[in-house]
Amino acid sequence: MNKLDEQRQKEIQQAEELLFAGPQALGFAKGLFQGHFVSDWVMPYPRIPEAQQGELDQILTELRKFLNADLDAAEIDRQADIPRSVIDGLGRIGVLGMTAPKEYGGHGFSQMANCKVLEEIGRRCASTSVFVNAHHSIGIRALLLFGTHEQKQKWLPKLVTGEQLGAFALTEKEAGSDAANVQMQARPSEDGSHFILNGEKRYITNAAIAHELTVMARTPVPGSDKTAVTAFLVTPDMPGFEMIEARMPKTGIKGTATGRFALRDVKVPKENVLGPIGKGLKVALTVLDFGRTTFGACCTGAAKTCLELAIAHANTRRQFNRTLGEFELVKKKIARIAADAYAMEAMTTVTAAFIDRGLEDYMLETAMLKVFTTERLWECVNDVFQIYGGSAYFIDLPLERMLRDARINQIGEGANEVLTSFIALVGMRGPGMEFKEIYDTMMKPSRDGMSKAWAAGKNRLSATVLVPDVPVQSEQLRAQARQLGRLIRHFNFAVNRALITYREPILDMQLVQERIANAAMDLFASTCVLSRIDGEIQFAGRNGNSVSPDHSAGDLFLRQSFRRIRGFLAGLTDNDDKAVIAAAKSCLTSGSATTAA
Ligand SMILES: Cc1cc2nc3c(=O)[nH]c(=O)nc-3n(C[C@H](O)[C@H](O)[C@H](O)COP(=O)(O)OP(=O)(O)OC[C@H]3O[C@@H](n4cnc5c(N)ncnc54)[C@H](O)[C@@H]3O)c2cc1C
């Protein structure tokens, strides 16, 4: 076995242990890859319970008042700092402990309600929404999810009010996208009372302003020479904690303090271990599920701002004796932003509800939400920038800031390329295992193998033949629901064909993976949109509204999304992949732009 194969086997084994060790429920996204429509995950469209909605409305009113009066996004960008008064205000309103249980001083809100709060902040200031995310969605999340009662009692009360702040520290020089490659070491002391941490972390949001950092470091695996990642609660007052760079100057979200720090022989008490020893990667992945969900909410808020700005300018700016909004190429952009914002909100709500309902294993959906909303927001910002023309380029308008701010989203909390590949590979594992069952049995028949292979074969075959039912309640949505069902069957067929055609090499074929992941993301997005429209029609009907609500944005999204899905699937057989790889190889091996061109 060569070095690359060895590395591949190690990665596969690591992923199997990390992602597929527990019970494997068939969630919505995994269901798509099997040709199923797991309807009870996504329908009916989730609603915040009335009792909580009242409380949420009150908080949103208070929050809006505070943000209108005290949040100056342009000044935060200029000063590259979020004033303490803003942090205190957010803490007073309860934003910094929104989902923390009431017994520790939090609001005990659901993720769905929390997403509404983040959307509101994301509408106005990306620095502030990223700061809140770093503190609440990921900074204190490991403590909330994996902390013992004693740990929570000790740390949470000050963290949920914002008196103290949290951060989440995974990234290192050698552990960026390759997050499992954490090098920071945590050696247990001889008496077992503490761990001694050594190493450096970089690009950590809130690092220099945090009082509590969830830090990932490697601990020895007893009885072997291996190490595994463990999560620790570290405080900056621990001797040996060194802040190397408190605020790394950067392109956007300038108000956030992104830092680099070192731990040099830092003694961390064993009481500060979060979750099981050696299970830090699982802790990190679970934490990031939450971060990626609120990412979706922040992007939704920002997309809504793009829409408002686009409408305002298109209705007032006149050229050629007409308003810009009278030109079809401007209309097209506005319609697309509206459609995307509608879908982003629907996807965020549905995904947040997975968390609230305690469903198992929604990591594919949170990854889809993150990639989809961040890519769409980038398009939205680009479109509104174009509508404003030259004026967008000057710093008296918020657009250049929004452009700079939005760029981090496609990189942070897992680069979109890495997540795209992850979506395709984790999704294809289910049908892939069934094919393997069939293949192994054909090669080496056995009674037990035959019955498993028979079941797997039946599953694969029925998914290829049957069109899954998409059970909408509203008569006027039946045609779109049927179309979605047919696309899921088409998708499943394409996944099967790709698995049969490429077999194991598909693990490295990212161009194929990207099309499959893109189709899956659009299927999920369309489902959320359909569910949302259905919910709104039913809700209006129940409340005696005779006029059906306006669903033109949702309707457009479905049309465009269905068209994209067909395009992605067609691209699996009609593409320029060989030429793309050849051109890139020529550039990469020549090592020079001039030779290659
Ligand atoms: C402003 C900011 C705030 C951050 N906050 C935090 C934080 O609070 N906590 C924390 O732990 N981290 C944080 N990060 C780190 C962030 O999560 C990483 O930057 C991100 O995971 C990418 O890692 P990297 O920068 O090392 O890029 P690299 O891993 O070097 O990747 C560079 C690029 O290569 C491509 N790439 C990499 N791997 C693959 C692959 N397998 N397939 C295809 N393409 C690939 C992608 O396009 C990627 O963008 C922050 C980063 C920034 C910039």
The ligand as an SDF file (V2000), in Angstrom:
LIG
                    3D

 53 58  0  0  0  0  0  0  0  0999 V2000
  -12.4250   35.5640   10.1350 C   0  0  0  0  0  0  0  0  0  0  0  0
  -12.2730   34.1400   10.5340 C   0  0  0  0  0  0  0  0  0  0  0  0
  -12.8240   33.6810   11.7220 C   0  0  0  0  0  0  0  0  0  0  0  0
  -12.6530   32.3490   12.1160 C   0  0  0  0  0  0  0  0  0  0  0  0
  -13.1320   31.9350   13.3310 N   0  0  0  0  0  0  0  0  0  0  0  0
  -12.8260   30.6930   13.7800 C   0  0  0  0  0  0  0  0  0  0  0  0
  -13.1840   30.2870   15.1020 C   0  0  0  0  0  0  0  0  0  0  0  0
  -13.8280   31.0240   15.8440 O   0  0  0  0  0  0  0  0  0  0  0  0
  -12.7860   29.0650   15.5270 N   0  0  0  0  0  0  0  0  0  0  0  0
  -12.0810   28.2010   14.7300 C   0  0  0  0  0  0  0  0  0  0  0  0
  -11.7430   27.1180   15.1780 O   0  0  0  0  0  0  0  0  0  0  0  0
  -11.7420   28.5590   13.4600 N   0  0  0  0  0  0  0  0  0  0  0  0
  -12.0950   29.7680   12.9770 C   0  0  0  0  0  0  0  0  0  0  0  0
  -11.7410   30.1460   11.6960 N   0  0  0  0  0  0  0  0  0  0  0  0
  -11.0340   29.2090   10.8500 C   0  0  0  0  0  0  0  0  0  0  0  0
  -11.8440   28.6710    9.6860 C   0  0  0  0  0  0  0  0  0  0  0  0
  -12.7700   27.7240   10.1450 O   0  0  0  0  0  0  0  0  0  0  0  0
  -10.8430   28.1110    8.6690 C   0  0  0  0  0  0  0  0  0  0  0  0
  -10.2420   29.2310    8.0530 O   0  0  0  0  0  0  0  0  0  0  0  0
  -11.4750   27.2210    7.6220 C   0  0  0  0  0  0  0  0  0  0  0  0
  -11.8990   26.0130    8.2040 O   0  0  0  0  0  0  0  0  0  0  0  0
  -10.5250   26.9020    6.4690 C   0  0  0  0  0  0  0  0  0  0  0  0
   -9.2730   26.4820    6.9260 O   0  0  0  0  0  0  0  0  0  0  0  0
   -7.9560   27.2090    6.3560 P   0  0  0  0  0  0  0  0  0  0  0  0
   -8.1560   28.6680    6.4630 O   0  0  0  0  0  0  0  0  0  0  0  0
   -6.7720   26.6170    7.0200 O   0  0  0  0  0  0  0  0  0  0  0  0
   -7.9450   26.8630    4.8120 O   0  0  0  0  0  0  0  0  0  0  0  0
   -7.2750   25.5950    4.1100 P   0  0  0  0  0  0  0  0  0  0  0  0
   -7.5900   24.3610    4.8550 O   0  0  0  0  0  0  0  0  0  0  0  0
   -5.8670   25.9000    3.8140 O   0  0  0  0  0  0  0  0  0  0  0  0
   -8.0940   25.5620    2.7390 O   0  0  0  0  0  0  0  0  0  0  0  0
   -7.9600   26.5990    1.7660 C   0  0  0  0  0  0  0  0  0  0  0  0
   -8.9260   26.3250    0.6340 C   0  0  0  0  0  0  0  0  0  0  0  0
   -8.5640   25.0970    0.0010 O   0  0  0  0  0  0  0  0  0  0  0  0
   -9.7140   24.4430   -0.4620 C   0  0  0  0  0  0  0  0  0  0  0  0
   -9.7480   23.1040    0.1460 N   0  0  0  0  0  0  0  0  0  0  0  0
   -9.2450   22.6830    1.3220 C   0  0  0  0  0  0  0  0  0  0  0  0
   -9.4660   21.3780    1.5150 N   0  0  0  0  0  0  0  0  0  0  0  0
  -10.1460   20.9370    0.4200 C   0  0  0  0  0  0  0  0  0  0  0  0
  -10.6900   19.6920    0.0240 C   0  0  0  0  0  0  0  0  0  0  0  0
  -10.6270   18.6150    0.8010 N   0  0  0  0  0  0  0  0  0  0  0  0
  -11.3300   19.6350   -1.1580 N   0  0  0  0  0  0  0  0  0  0  0  0
  -11.4410   20.7040   -1.9530 C   0  0  0  0  0  0  0  0  0  0  0  0
  -10.9630   21.9150   -1.6260 N   0  0  0  0  0  0  0  0  0  0  0  0
  -10.3170   22.0420   -0.4530 C   0  0  0  0  0  0  0  0  0  0  0  0
  -10.9290   25.2850   -0.0380 C   0  0  0  0  0  0  0  0  0  0  0  0
  -11.3090   26.1050   -1.1270 O   0  0  0  0  0  0  0  0  0  0  0  0
  -10.3730   26.1450    1.0660 C   0  0  0  0  0  0  0  0  0  0  0  0
  -11.0410   27.3960    1.1460 O   0  0  0  0  0  0  0  0  0  0  0  0
  -11.9400   31.4620   11.2810 C   0  0  0  0  0  0  0  0  0  0  0  0
  -11.4150   31.9190   10.0640 C   0  0  0  0  0  0  0  0  0  0  0  0
  -11.5600   33.2320    9.6910 C   0  0  0  0  0  0  0  0  0  0  0  0
  -10.9490   33.6850    8.3940 C   0  0  0  0  0  0  0  0  0  0  0  0
  1  2  1  0
  2  3  1  0
  2 52  2  0
  3  4  2  0
  4  5  1  0
  4 50  1  0
  5  6  2  0
  6  7  1  0
  6 13  1  0
  7  8  2  0
  7  9  1  0
  9 10  1  0
 10 11  2  0
 10 12  1  0
 12 13  2  0
 13 14  1  0
 14 15  1  0
 14 50  1  0
 15 16  1  0
 16 17  1  0
 16 18  1  0
 18 19  1  0
 18 20  1  0
 20 21  1  0
 20 22  1  0
 22 23  1  0
 23 24  1  0
 24 25  2  0
 24 26  1  0
 24 27  1  0
 27 28  1  0
 28 29  2  0
 28 30  1  0
 28 31  1  0
 31 32  1  0
 32 33  1  0
 33 34  1  0
 33 48  1  0
 34 35  1  0
 35 36  1  0
 35 46  1  0
 36 37  1  0
 36 45  1  0
 37 38  2  0
 38 39  1  0
 39 40  1  0
 39 45  2  0
 40 41  1  0
 40 42  2  0
 42 43  1  0
 43 44  2  0
 44 45  1  0
 46 47  1  0
 46 48  1  0
 48 49  1  0
 50 51  2  0
 51 52  1  0
 52 53  1  0
M  END
$$$$
